[in-house]
Amino acid sequence: MMHVSLVRVAIDIASLAATVAKDTNGATAVFVGTVRSSNEGRPVTGIEYSAYDEMAEREMVSILTEASQKFGIAEAVIEHRLGTLHVGDASIGVAVAHPHRGEAMDALRYIVDETKRRAPIWKLEHYTDGTREWVNAGGVLET
Amino acid sequence: MTVTVRLFASYAEILGKSELELTIPDGSTVADVVRSVNGMPGGNSLPPSPLVAVNYSYASSAKPLANGDEIAIIPPVAGG
């Protein structure tokens, strides 16, 4: 079961993990990304996430397909939240299951890293002093 | 031919719009569209070779375009 979604409600981590559960899988690896209270020394109040929805979903599906080929996983889900999030809110949840822990954890890392690097999603950070700034994650994508 | 250009995040703020239609000569490439956008008011604040996607896939600046294509000019991504 491979699934990606962009959501505008709170991410339910327990249900993500349940989605990839299967009797033949002995390992479930879960990543939760949350909004930090500061970024590069500046106190943050929240982040507005936006996306090129159609392409972000396609890119995340491609990433899951690649992870399946590289690590032999058959169960993985990515859920990315959009809209206004506050400090502590989960912005991304990824769950991966595999018969063994090594593949589950390797696939999880690949999926999280590639999603951050490639999915056309942006964050507008808001700071306690009332200012705001588009975050440049600094990754370089070659086409 | 006519193509749709999508702009996002900081680039949409700079240009003051998130979508526009461009009529361009047959044989135009991604680079030609980027040059047109760079020539719009505020467009010179965008990088000369931004990341671009055509019909939802990342594409090189040399990619030839077809009528009806959707070209997205993509600011540095920061998901997660």
Backbone of each chain as ProteinMPNN parsed JSONL, in Angstrom:
{"seq_chain_A": "MMHVSLVRVAIDIASLAATVAKDTNGATAVFVGTVRSSNEGRPVTGIEYSAYDEMAEREMVSILTEASQKFGIAEAVIEHRLGTLHVGDASIGVAVAHPHRGEAMDALRYIVDETKRRAPIWKLEHYTDGTREWVNAGGVLET", "coords_chain_A": {"N_chain_A": [[0.855, -1.188, 0.0], [0.89, 1.967, -1.113], [0.884, 5.391, -0.616], [0.224, 8.875, -1.039], [-0.419, 12.121, 0.321], [-1.656, 15.48, 0.432], [-2.593, 17.499, 3.01], [-4.944, 19.497, 4.88], [-5.475, 19.463, 7.48], [-4.834, 18.382, 10.898], [-2.135, 16.048, 11.183], [-2.487, 12.625, 11.668], [-0.582, 10.585, 13.33], [-0.651, 8.004, 14.404], [-2.611, 6.752, 12.878], [-1.398, 6.84, 10.41], [0.743, 5.065, 10.769], [-0.732, 2.773, 11.188], [-1.781, 2.385, 8.699], [0.264, 1.249, 7.176], [0.657, -1.144, 8.346], [1.103, -4.675, 8.468], [0.849, -8.202, 8.599], [3.121, -9.555, 7.739], [5.146, -7.758, 7.976], [7.838, -6.883, 9.974], [8.846, -4.557, 10.9], [8.188, -1.169, 11.453], [8.813, 2.04, 10.448], [8.752, 5.394, 11.416], [8.509, 8.828, 10.629], [8.251, 12.081, 11.897], [7.856, 15.362, 11.129], [8.152, 18.501, 12.657], [7.047, 21.863, 13.434], [9.54, 24.075, 14.313], [10.583, 26.088, 17.168], [12.426, 28.033, 16.672], [14.468, 29.44, 14.081], [17.547, 29.528, 12.669], [18.352, 31.159, 14.778], [16.265, 32.949, 15.038], [13.253, 33.661, 16.676], [10.366, 31.763, 16.112], [6.91, 31.968, 15.245], [5.118, 30.588, 13.723], [4.385, 28.714, 10.67], [3.524, 29.137, 7.283], [2.517, 26.826, 5.011], [2.726, 26.114, 1.565], [1.948, 24.747, -1.689], [2.667, 23.397, -4.951], [0.31, 21.734, -5.779], [-0.542, 19.581, -7.573], [1.844, 18.777, -8.794], [3.495, 18.253, -6.603], [2.279, 16.049, -5.444], [2.619, 14.154, -7.481], [5.406, 14.028, -7.55], [5.996, 12.997, -5.033], [4.812, 10.498, -5.251], [6.523, 9.402, -7.184], [8.855, 9.294, -5.664], [8.181, 7.383, -3.739], [7.912, 5.169, -5.411], [10.556, 4.908, -6.301], [11.773, 4.329, -3.848], [10.62, 1.903, -3.311], [11.769, 0.342, -5.305], [14.488, 0.54, -4.637], [14.7, -0.356, -1.96], [12.952, -2.403, -1.577], [10.476, -2.066, -0.384], [6.958, -2.325, 0.265], [4.974, -1.072, 1.514], [4.206, 2.142, 2.242], [3.686, 5.485, 3.286], [3.158, 8.965, 2.719], [2.362, 11.944, 4.266], [1.714, 15.276, 3.906], [1.302, 18.372, 5.435], [-0.52, 21.358, 4.651], [-1.036, 24.953, 4.731], [-1.65, 27.111, 7.58], [0.534, 26.582, 10.193], [1.366, 26.015, 13.625], [3.941, 26.408, 16.159], [5.26, 23.293, 17.024], [3.32, 21.848, 15.725], [2.698, 19.083, 13.526], [4.202, 18.883, 10.394], [4.884, 17.123, 8.427], [4.353, 13.667, 7.917], [5.687, 10.455, 7.738], [5.429, 7.057, 7.061], [6.8, 3.841, 6.995], [6.902, 0.418, 6.186], [8.387, -2.818, 6.53], [9.558, -6.211, 6.196], [11.962, -6.277, 7.653], [14.059, -4.263, 9.884], [16.241, -2.732, 8.908], [15.918, -2.141, 6.136], [13.484, -0.794, 6.338], [14.179, 1.513, 7.828], [16.188, 2.643, 6.222], [14.746, 3.161, 3.882], [12.89, 4.949, 4.887], [14.481, 7.184, 5.517], [15.406, 7.863, 2.965], [12.996, 8.558, 1.676], [12.08, 10.753, 3.202], [14.234, 12.583, 2.932], [14.341, 12.94, 0.109], [11.797, 13.952, -0.393], [11.913, 16.411, 0.911], [13.854, 17.568, -0.658], [12.895, 17.606, -3.287], [10.032, 17.876, -3.607], [7.69, 20.254, -4.68], [7.134, 22.377, -2.488], [6.572, 25.012, -0.198], [7.712, 27.195, 2.462], [6.536, 29.828, 4.437], [7.838, 31.656, 6.833], [6.902, 32.879, 10.013], [7.799, 35.34, 12.371], [8.438, 36.207, 15.839], [8.76, 38.933, 16.031], [7.025, 39.977, 14.231], [7.787, 39.985, 11.601], [8.204, 38.307, 8.39], [9.313, 35.591, 6.319], [10.271, 33.923, 3.312], [11.36, 30.648, 3.344], [14.464, 29.503, 2.376], [15.609, 26.522, 1.665], [18.036, 25.838, 0.756], [18.867, 23.709, -0.767], [20.144, 22.259, -3.801], [18.824, 21.714, -6.872], [19.243, 19.909, -9.783], [18.32, 20.072, -13.18]], "CA_chain_A": [[0.0, 0.0, 0.0], [1.674, 3.187, -1.226], [-0.082, 6.485, -0.701], [0.695, 10.214, -0.662], [-1.501, 13.099, 0.369], [-1.465, 16.824, 0.977], [-3.782, 17.679, 3.84], [-5.046, 20.801, 5.544], [-5.893, 19.193, 8.862], [-3.749, 17.783, 11.685], [-1.691, 14.721, 10.759], [-2.691, 11.61, 12.705], [0.57, 9.701, 13.157], [-1.028, 6.61, 14.718], [-3.338, 6.148, 11.76], [-0.416, 6.626, 9.332], [1.453, 3.813, 11.071], [-1.682, 1.656, 11.013], [-1.983, 2.207, 7.258], [1.313, 0.411, 6.576], [0.79, -2.385, 9.122], [0.801, -5.916, 7.756], [1.384, -9.293, 9.428], [4.44, -9.991, 7.26], [6.136, -6.72, 8.254], [8.312, -6.877, 11.355], [9.389, -3.242, 11.267], [7.528, 0.04, 10.956], [9.606, 3.23, 10.759], [7.893, 6.575, 11.286], [9.145, 10.131, 10.806], [7.333, 13.201, 12.075], [8.512, 16.672, 11.089], [7.315, 19.476, 13.366], [7.466, 23.264, 13.343], [10.476, 24.437, 15.397], [10.331, 27.401, 17.769], [13.356, 29.039, 16.166], [15.198, 29.059, 12.871], [18.749, 30.35, 12.55], [18.397, 32.128, 15.873], [15.102, 33.847, 15.075], [12.087, 32.995, 17.279], [9.308, 31.521, 15.124], [5.567, 31.752, 15.803], [4.413, 29.6, 12.902], [4.803, 28.608, 9.268], [2.483, 28.881, 6.283], [2.996, 25.919, 3.961], [1.962, 26.089, 0.321], [2.519, 23.751, -2.614], [2.169, 23.175, -6.304], [-0.303, 20.48, -5.327], [-0.554, 18.482, -8.558], [3.198, 18.275, -9.025], [4.038, 17.72, -5.343], [1.759, 14.689, -5.277], [3.299, 13.274, -8.457], [6.815, 13.862, -7.163], [6.034, 12.101, -3.877], [4.538, 9.147, -5.763], [7.776, 8.945, -7.809], [9.809, 8.994, -4.587], [7.788, 6.089, -3.16], [8.248, 4.135, -6.401], [12.01, 4.725, -6.232], [12.092, 3.673, -2.572], [10.197, 0.52, -3.455], [12.777, -0.347, -6.127], [15.796, 0.521, -3.961], [14.713, -1.012, -0.651], [12.009, -3.524, -1.547], [9.312, -1.834, 0.482], [5.671, -2.371, -0.433], [4.028, -0.277, 2.3], [4.759, 3.435, 2.641], [2.775, 6.623, 3.107], [3.639, 10.315, 3.027], [1.298, 12.936, 4.412], [2.3, 16.602, 4.136], [0.251, 19.325, 5.759], [-0.41, 22.697, 4.084], [-1.799, 25.945, 5.476], [-0.95, 27.752, 8.699], [0.886, 25.668, 11.295], [1.985, 26.666, 14.781], [5.076, 25.686, 16.738], [4.897, 21.978, 17.566], [2.426, 21.104, 14.815], [3.374, 18.189, 12.567], [4.077, 19.34, 9.011], [4.993, 15.955, 7.556], [4.427, 12.352, 8.545], [6.027, 9.383, 6.796], [5.487, 5.734, 7.694], [7.298, 2.812, 6.081], [6.987, -0.901, 6.827], [9.152, -3.836, 5.784], [9.797, -7.344, 7.094], [13.144, -6.058, 8.495], [14.224, -2.866, 10.274], [17.252, -2.012, 8.133], [15.29, -1.618, 4.927], [12.448, 0.175, 6.72], [14.809, 2.767, 8.24], [16.865, 3.226, 5.055], [13.716, 3.686, 2.983], [12.307, 6.129, 5.538], [15.401, 8.308, 5.343], [15.392, 8.234, 1.54], [11.724, 9.211, 1.352], [12.038, 12.071, 3.855], [15.236, 13.456, 2.31], [13.969, 13.271, -1.27], [10.607, 14.81, -0.355], [12.366, 17.767, 1.245], [14.71, 18.079, -1.728], [12.261, 17.667, -4.611], [8.604, 18.21, -3.693], [7.502, 21.709, -4.735], [6.414, 22.834, -1.298], [7.307, 26.175, 0.315], [7.254, 27.674, 3.762], [6.641, 31.245, 4.779], [8.013, 31.621, 8.275], [6.507, 34.093, 10.73], [8.647, 35.501, 13.552], [7.785, 36.885, 16.971], [8.813, 40.4, 15.865], [6.025, 40.377, 13.234], [8.294, 39.863, 10.233], [7.994, 37.015, 7.745], [10.33, 35.331, 5.299], [10.225, 32.634, 2.617], [12.524, 29.857, 3.728], [15.24, 28.872, 1.304], [16.248, 25.39, 2.33], [19.423, 25.797, 0.311], [19.178, 22.556, -1.61], [20.326, 22.572, -5.217], [18.245, 20.701, -7.755], [19.682, 20.027, -11.182], [17.354, 19.479, -14.112]], "C_chain_A": [[0.892, 1.239, 0.0], [0.699, 4.344, -1.395], [0.575, 7.801, -0.329], [-0.516, 11.125, -0.551], [-1.02, 14.425, 0.925], [-2.737, 17.121, 1.749], [-3.776, 19.065, 4.486], [-5.62, 20.662, 6.951], [-4.722, 18.523, 9.577], [-3.428, 16.375, 11.183], [-1.842, 13.751, 11.935], [-1.629, 10.519, 12.516], [0.188, 8.235, 13.398], [-1.749, 5.975, 13.542], [-2.424, 5.961, 10.555], [0.303, 5.298, 9.539], [0.542, 2.617, 10.844], [-1.883, 1.348, 9.538], [-0.976, 1.249, 6.652], [1.478, -0.931, 7.302], [0.37, -3.601, 8.295], [1.479, -7.035, 8.545], [2.788, -9.717, 9.016], [5.528, -8.956, 7.523], [6.542, -6.734, 9.726], [8.808, -5.532, 11.81], [8.551, -2.141, 10.64], [8.366, 1.226, 11.409], [8.762, 4.459, 10.458], [8.725, 7.837, 11.491], [8.056, 11.182, 10.952], [8.151, 14.482, 12.058], [7.597, 17.692, 11.741], [7.896, 20.886, 13.232], [8.295, 23.613, 14.581], [10.198, 25.842, 15.924], [11.349, 28.451, 17.352], [14.054, 28.511, 14.932], [16.341, 30.039, 12.683], [18.733, 31.499, 13.551], [17.2, 33.053, 15.962], [13.899, 33.1, 15.644], [10.907, 32.948, 16.302], [7.97, 31.369, 15.838], [4.799, 30.698, 15.006], [4.912, 29.632, 11.479], [3.569, 28.397, 8.404], [3.079, 28.008, 5.189], [2.094, 26.036, 2.74], [2.669, 25.151, -0.655], [1.97, 23.937, -4.011], [1.568, 21.769, -6.209], [-0.152, 19.318, -6.32], [0.838, 17.885, -8.73], [3.793, 17.66, -7.754], [3.561, 16.28, -5.14], [2.447, 13.718, -6.236], [4.736, 12.99, -8.04], [6.917, 12.889, -5.979], [5.71, 10.659, -4.28], [5.802, 8.571, -6.405], [8.782, 8.522, -6.743], [9.467, 7.64, -3.943], [8.115, 4.945, -4.119], [9.747, 3.843, -6.367], [12.399, 3.96, -4.961], [11.719, 2.195, -2.629], [11.245, -0.277, -4.232], [14.104, -0.495, -5.382], [15.799, -0.376, -2.723], [13.718, -2.161, -0.516], [10.823, -3.326, -0.626], [8.036, -1.874, -0.352], [4.622, -1.542, 0.3], [4.709, 1.016, 2.741], [3.728, 4.525, 2.396], [3.496, 7.92, 3.458], [2.413, 11.197, 3.173], [1.97, 14.264, 4.733], [1.173, 17.582, 4.382], [0.541, 20.675, 5.102], [-1.273, 23.652, 4.908], [-0.969, 26.498, 6.625], [-0.734, 26.765, 9.834], [1.566, 26.46, 12.397], [3.134, 25.806, 15.293], [4.589, 24.376, 17.367], [3.98, 21.172, 16.672], [3.251, 20.217, 13.884], [3.11, 18.688, 11.151], [4.162, 18.171, 8.033], [5.04, 14.687, 8.402], [4.721, 11.322, 7.464], [6.065, 8.074, 7.58], [5.866, 4.708, 6.64], [7.345, 1.483, 6.833], [7.684, -1.888, 5.903], [9.311, -5.03, 6.726], [10.95, -7.083, 8.067], [13.436, -4.566, 8.717], [15.194, -2.084, 9.399], [16.64, -1.358, 6.898], [14.243, -0.552, 5.268], [13.08, 1.522, 7.047], [15.538, 3.437, 7.077], [15.846, 3.867, 4.108], [13.099, 4.951, 3.57], [13.193, 7.345, 5.306], [15.394, 8.803, 3.896], [14.133, 9.038, 1.215], [11.663, 10.617, 1.949], [13.001, 13.028, 3.157], [14.82, 13.883, 0.907], [12.725, 14.167, -1.314], [11.014, 16.244, -0.057], [13.139, 18.391, 0.089], [13.931, 18.376, -3.016], [10.815, 18.131, -4.638], [8.437, 19.728, -3.707], [6.55, 22.201, -3.653], [7.259, 23.965, -0.705], [6.809, 26.551, 1.696], [7.554, 29.143, 3.949], [6.656, 31.302, 6.304], [7.603, 32.96, 8.888], [7.284, 34.151, 12.039], [7.935, 36.334, 14.623], [7.818, 38.409, 16.831], [7.865, 40.888, 14.767], [6.504, 40.277, 11.804], [8.02, 38.456, 9.693], [9.027, 36.833, 6.65], [10.101, 33.968, 4.641], [11.505, 31.885, 2.937], [13.175, 29.271, 2.483], [16.045, 27.755, 1.933], [17.677, 25.166, 1.837], [19.809, 24.601, -0.517], [19.336, 22.972, -3.065], [19.801, 21.41, -6.039], [18.756, 20.949, -9.154], [18.614, 19.415, -12.062], [18.039, 19.172, -15.439]], "O_chain_A": [[1.566, 1.527, 0.989], [-0.209, 4.28, -2.225], [1.393, 7.849, 0.59], [-1.517, 10.93, -1.24], [-0.118, 14.49, 1.76], [-3.837, 17.008, 1.208], [-2.734, 19.707, 4.613], [-6.169, 21.604, 7.523], [-3.737, 18.141, 8.944], [-4.32, 15.613, 10.81], [-1.386, 14.023, 13.046], [-1.762, 9.648, 11.656], [0.645, 7.34, 12.686], [-1.532, 4.803, 13.234], [-2.628, 5.044, 9.759], [0.454, 4.508, 8.606], [0.984, 1.573, 10.366], [-2.126, 0.201, 9.162], [-1.303, 0.512, 5.721], [2.321, -1.748, 6.932], [-0.592, -3.55, 7.528], [2.561, -6.838, 9.098], [3.563, -10.187, 9.849], [6.708, -9.238, 7.319], [5.698, -6.613, 10.613], [9.159, -5.363, 12.978], [8.245, -2.177, 9.448], [8.606, 1.406, 12.603], [8.142, 4.563, 9.4], [9.542, 7.911, 12.408], [7.065, 11.174, 10.223], [9.044, 14.661, 12.886], [6.409, 17.755, 11.428], [9.082, 21.063, 12.952], [7.845, 23.476, 15.719], [9.646, 26.683, 15.214], [11.168, 29.634, 17.64], [14.213, 27.304, 14.753], [16.121, 31.243, 12.554], [19.052, 32.642, 13.225], [17.126, 33.87, 16.881], [13.555, 32.024, 15.155], [10.509, 33.969, 15.741], [7.884, 30.734, 16.889], [3.938, 30.003, 15.546], [5.748, 30.459, 11.114], [2.689, 27.6, 8.73], [4.033, 28.405, 4.52], [0.869, 26.057, 2.853], [3.836, 24.808, -0.471], [0.93, 24.565, -4.211], [2.217, 20.768, -6.512], [0.299, 18.23, -5.963], [1.005, 16.667, -8.803], [4.511, 16.662, -7.823], [4.326, 15.41, -4.723], [2.81, 12.606, -5.855], [5.223, 11.866, -8.16], [7.822, 12.056, -5.934], [6.264, 9.713, -3.719], [6.125, 7.401, -6.203], [9.476, 7.517, -6.897], [10.361, 6.85, -3.641], [8.545, 3.875, -3.689], [10.162, 2.685, -6.399], [13.242, 3.063, -4.995], [12.412, 1.345, -2.069], [11.571, -1.41, -3.878], [14.767, -1.527, -5.483], [16.778, -1.074, -2.462], [13.647, -2.812, 0.526], [10.231, -4.291, -0.143], [8.037, -1.503, -1.526], [3.522, -1.328, -0.21], [5.667, 0.992, 3.514], [2.989, 4.485, 1.412], [4.326, 7.966, 4.366], [1.533, 11.2, 2.313], [2.708, 14.371, 5.713], [0.201, 17.622, 3.629], [1.696, 21.09, 5.004], [-2.127, 23.222, 5.682], [0.255, 26.371, 6.642], [-1.682, 26.188, 10.368], [2.254, 27.448, 12.138], [3.282, 24.644, 14.917], [3.631, 24.36, 18.139], [3.864, 19.957, 16.829], [4.369, 20.569, 13.506], [1.964, 18.891, 10.752], [3.587, 18.219, 6.946], [5.678, 14.642, 9.454], [4.086, 11.314, 6.409], [6.673, 8.005, 8.648], [5.325, 4.703, 5.535], [7.778, 1.433, 7.984], [7.588, -1.806, 4.679], [9.208, -4.866, 7.942], [10.936, -7.6, 9.184], [13.116, -3.722, 7.879], [14.99, -0.892, 9.169], [16.829, -0.166, 6.655], [14.128, 0.461, 4.577], [12.588, 2.561, 6.606], [15.512, 4.662, 6.953], [16.058, 4.969, 3.601], [12.817, 5.907, 2.847], [12.705, 8.414, 4.94], [15.377, 10.007, 3.639], [14.204, 10.076, 0.556], [11.242, 11.561, 1.281], [12.629, 14.155, 2.829], [14.934, 15.057, 0.554], [12.616, 15.039, -2.176], [10.526, 17.181, -0.69], [13.083, 19.603, -0.117], [14.278, 19.301, -3.75], [10.4, 18.737, -5.626], [8.979, 20.417, -2.843], [5.356, 22.407, -3.872], [8.488, 23.9, -0.702], [5.667, 26.278, 2.066], [8.648, 29.631, 3.667], [5.655, 31.041, 6.97], [7.913, 34.026, 8.356], [7.417, 33.144, 12.735], [6.975, 37.054, 14.349], [7.003, 39.103, 17.437], [7.888, 42.064, 14.405], [5.716, 40.463, 10.877], [7.655, 37.546, 10.437], [9.555, 37.808, 6.116], [9.782, 32.988, 5.313], [12.603, 32.429, 2.813], [12.524, 28.633, 1.656], [17.027, 27.992, 2.636], [18.433, 24.397, 2.431], [20.962, 24.481, -0.932], [18.718, 23.941, -3.505], [20.268, 20.278, -5.92], [18.705, 22.074, -9.653], [18.061, 18.365, -11.737], [17.4, 18.668, -16.361]]}, "seq_chain_B": "MTVTVRLFASYAEILGKSELELTIPDGSTVADVVRSVNGMPGGNSLPPSPLVAVNYSYASSAKPLANGDEIAIIPPVAGG", "coords_chain_B": {"N_chain_B": [[1.527, 29.644, -30.44], [-0.098, 28.894, -27.289], [0.737, 29.045, -23.878], [0.494, 28.134, -20.4], [1.635, 29.826, -17.563], [2.76, 29.148, -14.364], [3.194, 30.526, -11.157], [4.792, 30.599, -7.976], [4.825, 30.95, -4.357], [7.491, 32.954, -3.203], [8.066, 33.921, -5.75], [5.578, 34.355, -6.935], [4.682, 36.401, -5.308], [6.515, 38.408, -5.954], [5.975, 38.899, -8.671], [3.335, 39.52, -8.468], [1.244, 37.926, -9.244], [-0.197, 34.65, -9.786], [-0.603, 33.107, -11.93], [-0.43, 33.095, -15.484], [-1.123, 33.617, -18.98], [0.719, 32.973, -21.9], [1.432, 33.927, -25.182], [3.388, 32.477, -27.528], [6.025, 32.051, -29.99], [5.956, 29.211, -32.262], [8.124, 26.487, -31.579], [9.374, 27.551, -29.407], [11.251, 27.498, -26.318], [11.711, 26.382, -22.879], [13.55, 28.224, -21.86], [12.944, 30.503, -23.36], [10.436, 31.212, -22.386], [11.079, 31.761, -19.724], [12.7, 33.973, -20.134], [10.802, 35.791, -21.07], [9.231, 36.092, -18.779], [11.117, 37.132, -17.02], [11.331, 39.612, -18.154], [9.075, 40.972, -17.411], [7.3, 43.403, -15.314], [9.012, 43.579, -12.309], [10.019, 41.111, -12.769], [12.73, 40.924, -13.161], [13.788, 40.407, -10.728], [13.697, 37.763, -10.329], [15.684, 34.756, -10.549], [17.917, 34.339, -13.38], [18.043, 31.77, -14.402], [15.9, 29.95, -13.288], [14.532, 27.147, -11.396], [12.51, 24.954, -13.25], [9.381, 23.489, -14.147], [7.71, 21.427, -16.49], [4.529, 20.593, -17.345], [4.224, 19.296, -14.849], [6.667, 17.99, -14.351], [10.125, 18.262, -13.562], [12.157, 20.216, -15.707], [14.597, 20.861, -18.297], [16.213, 23.936, -19.359], [16.382, 23.955, -22.064], [14.288, 22.588, -23.071], [11.87, 21.971, -25.564], [8.677, 23.512, -26.157], [5.105, 22.831, -26.2], [1.886, 23.633, -27.584], [-0.453, 24.574, -25.116], [0.976, 23.649, -22.962], [1.89, 23.514, -19.456], [3.829, 25.6, -17.668], [5.825, 25.759, -14.904], [7.347, 27.986, -12.718], [9.702, 27.549, -10.38], [10.383, 28.342, -7.122], [13.173, 27.973, -4.755], [12.727, 24.928, -3.087], [11.144, 23.956, 0.029], [10.02, 21.958, 1.647], [8.629, 19.738, 4.182]], "CA_chain_B": [[0.923, 28.737, -29.468], [-0.341, 29.506, -25.986], [1.109, 28.209, -22.73], [0.159, 28.682, -19.094], [2.788, 29.929, -16.663], [2.367, 29.175, -12.952], [4.209, 31.106, -10.258], [4.511, 30.167, -6.603], [5.559, 31.437, -3.185], [8.128, 34.268, -3.333], [8.011, 34.394, -7.137], [4.222, 34.873, -7.147], [4.62, 37.699, -4.617], [7.323, 39.374, -6.706], [5.289, 39.238, -9.918], [1.982, 39.962, -8.155], [0.248, 37.026, -9.832], [0.209, 33.252, -9.659], [-0.814, 32.396, -13.2], [-0.628, 33.933, -16.655], [-1.04, 32.922, -20.268], [1.661, 33.607, -22.812], [1.425, 33.468, -26.573], [4.801, 32.431, -27.913], [6.191, 31.442, -31.311], [6.229, 27.775, -32.327], [9.558, 26.192, -31.427], [9.918, 28.182, -28.194], [11.724, 26.59, -25.271], [11.575, 26.838, -21.494], [14.372, 29.431, -21.69], [12.235, 31.642, -23.953], [9.377, 31.603, -21.45], [11.738, 32.382, -18.564], [13.144, 35.301, -20.565], [9.602, 36.646, -21.097], [8.827, 36.405, -17.4], [12.147, 38.027, -16.486], [11.132, 40.94, -18.726], [7.858, 41.589, -16.869], [7.577, 44.246, -14.139], [9.433, 42.802, -11.142], [10.569, 39.823, -13.204], [14.197, 40.888, -13.101], [14.197, 39.949, -9.392], [13.801, 36.293, -10.365], [16.967, 34.346, -11.118], [17.851, 34.163, -14.834], [17.835, 30.339, -14.715], [15.228, 29.305, -12.142], [14.061, 25.776, -11.556], [11.264, 24.995, -14.02], [8.727, 22.21, -14.449], [6.758, 21.45, -17.595], [3.496, 19.562, -17.144], [4.432, 18.642, -13.54], [7.969, 17.336, -14.198], [11.248, 19.173, -13.716], [12.592, 20.233, -17.108], [15.769, 21.699, -18.566], [15.869, 25.195, -20.036], [16.375, 23.733, -23.521], [13.13, 21.76, -23.471], [10.907, 22.626, -26.446], [7.321, 23.538, -25.594], [3.986, 22.573, -27.113], [0.673, 24.39, -27.27], [-1.195, 24.064, -23.966], [1.852, 23.222, -21.856], [1.888, 24.28, -18.207], [5.215, 25.82, -17.241], [5.859, 26.281, -13.522], [8.638, 28.529, -12.31], [9.693, 26.996, -9.033], [11.378, 28.856, -6.166], [13.822, 26.911, -3.968], [11.692, 24.24, -2.31], [11.452, 23.889, 1.46], [8.982, 21.173, 2.311], [9.022, 18.934, 5.329]], "C_chain_B": [[0.785, 29.447, -28.124], [0.037, 28.529, -24.874], [0.661, 28.911, -21.447], [1.421, 28.705, -18.231], [2.268, 30.018, -15.236], [3.529, 29.702, -12.121], [3.816, 30.785, -8.826], [5.333, 30.972, -5.586], [6.179, 32.818, -3.449], [8.025, 34.797, -4.758], [6.626, 34.966, -7.461], [4.066, 36.239, -6.476], [5.351, 38.765, -5.422], [6.585, 39.843, -7.962], [3.859, 39.738, -9.681], [0.904, 39.12, -8.8], [0.751, 35.592, -9.72], [0.037, 32.48, -10.962], [-0.976, 33.395, -14.324], [-0.55, 33.089, -17.911], [-0.1, 33.695, -21.155], [1.446, 33.037, -24.205], [2.848, 33.6, -27.088], [4.936, 31.765, -29.281], [6.379, 29.927, -31.217], [7.73, 27.55, -32.218], [10.17, 26.824, -30.187], [10.3, 27.122, -27.169], [11.403, 27.162, -23.895], [12.345, 28.147, -21.302], [13.677, 30.669, -22.251], [11.138, 32.154, -23.015], [9.98, 32.306, -20.232], [12.174, 33.806, -18.919], [11.95, 36.272, -20.597], [9.198, 37.059, -19.697], [9.841, 37.347, -16.752], [11.95, 39.47, -16.986], [9.889, 41.651, -18.217], [8.207, 42.47, -15.673], [7.872, 43.386, -12.905], [10.152, 41.52, -11.514], [12.081, 39.742, -13.145], [14.704, 40.512, -11.706], [14.276, 38.425, -9.317], [15.16, 35.911, -10.929], [16.838, 34.135, -12.631], [17.639, 32.708, -15.251], [17.176, 29.636, -13.535], [14.924, 27.847, -12.447], [12.707, 25.837, -12.271], [10.704, 23.579, -14.157], [7.797, 22.418, -15.632], [5.809, 20.268, -17.402], [3.844, 18.652, -15.961], [5.729, 17.844, -13.404], [9.065, 18.381, -14.376], [11.796, 19.063, -15.134], [13.8, 21.14, -17.268], [15.337, 22.937, -19.347], [15.78, 25.018, -21.55], [15.124, 22.994, -23.992], [12.186, 22.543, -24.39], [9.487, 22.507, -25.894], [6.277, 23.267, -26.672], [2.786, 23.398, -26.659], [-0.046, 23.749, -26.075], [-0.336, 23.606, -22.803], [1.662, 24.115, -20.624], [3.324, 24.379, -17.714], [5.187, 26.435, -15.845], [7.273, 26.764, -13.22], [8.715, 28.34, -10.789], [10.783, 27.607, -8.146], [12.043, 27.7, -5.42], [12.801, 26.255, -3.036], [12.132, 24.076, -0.848], [10.395, 23.108, 2.209], [9.524, 20.433, 3.531], [8.888, 19.677, 6.632]], "O_chain_B": [[1.447, 30.45, -27.854], [-0.299, 27.346, -24.925], [0.476, 30.128, -21.422], [2.172, 27.731, -18.178], [1.431, 30.867, -14.93], [4.689, 29.363, -12.355], [2.63, 30.709, -8.507], [6.36, 31.571, -5.903], [5.483, 33.743, -3.869], [7.907, 36.006, -4.955], [6.52, 35.955, -8.186], [3.401, 37.127, -7.009], [4.868, 39.889, -5.559], [6.573, 41.033, -8.277], [3.242, 40.31, -10.581], [-0.242, 39.558, -8.897], [1.948, 35.343, -9.578], [0.479, 31.337, -11.079], [-1.598, 34.441, -14.136], [0.013, 31.994, -17.911], [-0.114, 34.926, -21.168], [1.298, 31.828, -24.384], [3.433, 34.683, -27.084], [4.061, 31.0, -29.688], [6.896, 29.419, -30.222], [8.516, 28.353, -32.721], [11.363, 26.652, -29.934], [9.759, 26.017, -27.151], [10.893, 28.275, -23.768], [11.85, 29.072, -20.657], [13.799, 31.758, -21.691], [10.938, 33.36, -22.869], [9.457, 33.319, -19.768], [12.037, 34.726, -18.114], [12.075, 37.43, -20.198], [8.865, 38.217, -19.448], [9.461, 38.257, -16.015], [12.354, 40.425, -16.321], [9.665, 42.813, -18.553], [9.275, 42.318, -15.08], [7.05, 42.556, -12.515], [10.818, 40.909, -10.678], [12.657, 38.655, -13.086], [15.904, 40.319, -11.514], [14.841, 37.865, -8.378], [15.734, 36.669, -11.711], [15.76, 33.787, -13.113], [17.113, 32.443, -16.333], [17.807, 28.823, -12.859], [15.041, 27.383, -13.581], [11.862, 26.668, -11.94], [11.45, 22.606, -14.268], [7.168, 23.468, -15.757], [6.228, 19.114, -17.311], [3.772, 17.426, -16.051], [5.884, 17.094, -12.441], [8.961, 19.269, -15.222], [11.89, 17.971, -15.695], [14.007, 22.066, -16.483], [14.247, 22.982, -19.918], [15.172, 25.837, -22.238], [14.935, 22.8, -25.193], [11.752, 23.642, -24.047], [9.145, 21.519, -25.244], [6.517, 23.441, -27.867], [2.692, 23.804, -25.501], [-0.225, 22.532, -26.031], [-0.864, 23.213, -21.762], [1.324, 25.294, -20.732], [3.953, 23.374, -17.385], [4.601, 27.496, -15.633], [8.254, 26.053, -13.435], [7.916, 28.888, -10.03], [11.972, 27.408, -8.396], [11.542, 26.575, -5.443], [12.1, 26.939, -2.29], [13.323, 24.06, -0.537], [9.925, 23.528, 3.267], [10.71, 20.501, 3.854], [9.185, 19.123, 7.691]]}, "name": "protein", "num_of_chains": 2, "seq": "MMHVSLVRVAIDIASLAATVAKDTNGATAVFVGTVRSSNEGRPVTGIEYSAYDEMAEREMVSILTEASQKFGIAEAVIEHRLGTLHVGDASIGVAVAHPHRGEAMDALRYIVDETKRRAPIWKLEHYTDGTREWVNAGGVLETMTVTVRLFASYAEILGKSELELTIPDGSTVADVVRSVNGMPGGNSLPPSPLVAVNYSYASSAKPLANGDEIAIIPPVAGG"}
